[in-house]
Amino acid sequence: MCPGTGATGKPPTFTEVARRAQIIEAAIETIAEVGFAKASLARIGQRVGVSKGLIGYHFGGKDDLIKQVLIRVVEAGRAYIFPRVFAESTGPARLRAYIESNLAFMSAHRSYMVAVVEILRHGAFKTDSGLRVDGRDIDVAARLLHEELARLQGQGELRSDFDPGAMAVAIRAAIDVVPHRIILDPQFDIENYSREVALIFDRATRPSDTN
């Protein structure tokens, strides 16, 4: 079933949209709790109090539901991060907001992070060119950060003598390790880690004539 239509092919009703969102959240929590392999549609349905058949009414099967889980996580992350980044007016402030908001989102949505790691461990939706869901690239964070660093660097907002591509990869690596870390250590202090990482990259990119 197309995500944008209801069972009859018509636009989904408010109730259908709400039920789909509820099932997606239940899938995230179930995968985070028991792992991808054990997160059957029946088990997800039990969590939210619906039948496996009703999940099939809203989604085309487990693969379709997992696609919607990944899309949900990415869209929620962007909705949280983008306003915080673009609220800042200087290069250093934007970079700090980028790092801190990424990690704050992870801290507030730990089950999302664990679920994504579980999904990707099983190779779902991986291609040679990255992570694709329904024809959309959702694994483009390093490229977009590279472009933004280069833009800010060209405007004199950031230090002129670093490689923006290499810096983007390093920043994303420091961020993207966190979901794996919280699986190994559920008590991992993301807030403290965020402060340290933001300080490191601020010092690495800030123009020398600014404080």
C-alpha positions in Angstrom: 0.0 0.0 0.0 1.2 3.5 -0.8 2.0 5.5 2.4 0.0 8.4 1.0 -3.2 6.4 0.5 -5.7 4.6 2.7 -7.0 1.1 2.1 -9.4 2.2 -0.6 -6.8 4.2 -2.5 -8.2 7.5 -1.2 -6.1 9.9 0.9 -5.8 8.4 4.4 -8.1 9.7 7.1 -6.8 11.3 10.3 -7.4 8.1 12.2 -5.4 6.1 9.6 -2.5 8.5 9.8 -2.5 8.4 13.6 -2.7 4.6 13.5 0.2 4.3 11.1 2.3 6.6 13.2 1.4 4.5 16.3 2.5 1.3 14.6 5.8 2.9 13.4 6.6 4.0 16.9 5.7 0.5 18.2 8.0 -1.0 15.6 10.9 1.3 16.7 10.4 0.4 20.3 10.1 -3.3 19.6 13.2 -3.5 17.4 15.2 -1.5 20.0 14.0 -3.9 22.7 14.3 -7.4 21.1 16.3 -6.8 17.9 15.4 -6.7 14.2 15.2 -10.5 13.8 12.7 -11.0 16.6 10.6 -8.0 15.8 7.8 -9.8 14.0 4.6 -8.0 12.9 2.7 -10.1 15.5 5.1 -8.9 18.2 4.8 -5.3 17.0 1.1 -5.6 17.0 1.0 -6.9 20.5 2.9 -3.9 21.7 0.4 -1.5 20.3 -2.7 -3.7 20.8 -3.5 -4.4 17.2 -3.5 -7.6 15.1 -0.9 -8.5 12.5 -3.7 -8.2 9.9 -4.3 -4.6 10.8 -0.6 -3.8 10.4 -0.9 -5.4 6.9 -3.9 -3.1 6.2 -1.7 -0.1 6.8 1.6 -1.4 5.4 2.6 -3.8 2.7 4.5 -6.1 5.0 7.5 -5.9 7.3 9.8 -4.4 4.6 7.4 -1.6 4.0 7.1 -1.0 7.7 10.9 -0.9 8.2 11.2 1.6 5.3 8.7 3.8 7.1 10.7 3.4 10.4 13.9 4.7 8.7 12.0 7.6 7.0 10.4 8.5 10.4 13.8 8.6 12.1 15.4 10.7 9.4 12.5 13.1 9.1 12.3 13.5 12.9 16.0 14.2 13.1 15.9 16.8 10.4 12.9 18.5 11.9 14.8 18.7 15.2 18.2 19.7 13.9 17.7 22.1 11.0 15.8 24.9 12.8 18.5 24.9 15.5 21.3 25.1 13.0 19.8 27.8 10.8 18.8 29.9 13.8 22.5 30.7 14.2 24.1 33.5 12.2 27.8 32.7 12.3 29.9 29.8 11.0 31.2 28.7 14.4 27.8 28.9 16.0 26.2 26.9 13.2 28.8 24.2 13.4 28.4 24.0 17.2 24.6 23.9 16.9 24.9 21.2 14.2 27.0 18.9 16.5 25.0 19.6 19.6 21.6 19.2 18.0 22.5 15.9 16.3 23.7 14.5 19.6 20.8 16.0 21.6 18.4 14.3 19.2 20.2 11.0 19.8 20.1 11.5 23.5 16.3 12.2 23.5 15.6 9.3 21.0 17.9 6.5 22.1 15.4 3.8 21.0 15.4 5.4 17.5 19.2 5.0 17.4 19.2 1.4 18.6 16.5 0.5 16.1 18.4 2.0 13.2 21.6 0.2 14.1 19.7 -3.0 14.3 18.1 -2.5 10.9 21.4 -1.6 9.3 23.2 -4.5 10.9 20.8 -6.7 8.9 21.8 -4.9 5.6 18.4 -3.5 5.0 18.3 -0.9 2.2 22.0 -0.7 1.8 23.3 -0.1 -1.7 26.8 0.4 -3.1 26.1 4.2 -3.2 24.8 4.4 0.4 21.4 4.1 2.1 18.4 4.4 0.0 14.7 4.1 0.9 12.0 4.4 -1.8 14.5 5.9 -4.2 15.6 8.6 -1.7 19.1 8.9 -0.4 18.9 9.2 3.4 22.6 8.7 4.0 23.8 12.1 2.7 24.7 13.8 6.0 28.5 14.0 5.3 28.0 15.4 1.8 25.6 18.1 3.0 27.9 19.0 5.8 30.8 19.1 3.4 28.9 21.6 1.3 28.0 23.8 4.3 31.5 23.8 5.6 32.9 24.8 2.2 30.3 27.6 1.9 31.0 29.0 5.4 34.8 28.7 4.7 34.4 30.6 1.4 32.6 33.4 3.3 35.4 33.6 5.8 33.3 32.3 8.6 35.6 29.3 9.3 39.3 28.7 9.1 40.5 28.8 5.5 43.1 26.1 5.6 41.2 22.9 6.4 39.8 20.4 3.9 36.0 20.6 4.3 35.4 17.1 2.9 37.8 15.5 5.4 36.4 17.7 8.2 32.9 16.7 7.4 33.8 13.0 7.5 35.5 13.4 10.8 32.6 15.3 12.3 30.1 12.8 11.1 32.2 9.9 12.4 32.2 11.5 15.9 28.4 11.8 15.7 27.6 8.5 14.1 29.6 6.4 16.5 27.1 7.3 19.3 24.3 4.9 18.4 26.7 2.0 18.5 28.2 3.3 21.8 24.9 3.5 23.5 24.2 -0.1 22.6 27.5 -1.1 24.2 27.0 1.3 27.2 23.4 2.3 27.8 24.6 4.7 30.5 26.9 6.6 28.0 26.8 10.3 28.8 25.9 11.8 25.5 25.6 15.3 26.9 29.1 15.4 28.2 30.4 13.8 25.0 28.5 16.5 23.0 30.3 19.3 24.9 33.7 17.8 24.3 33.1 17.1 20.6 31.7 20.5 19.9 34.7 22.1 21.6 37.2 20.0 19.6 35.7 20.9 16.2 35.1 24.5 17.2 38.9 24.8 17.9 39.7 22.9 14.7 37.6 25.2 12.4 37.3 28.6 14.1 39.2 31.4 12.3 42.3 32.4 14.3 41.2 36.0 14.6 38.0 35.2 16.5 37.6 34.3 20.2 
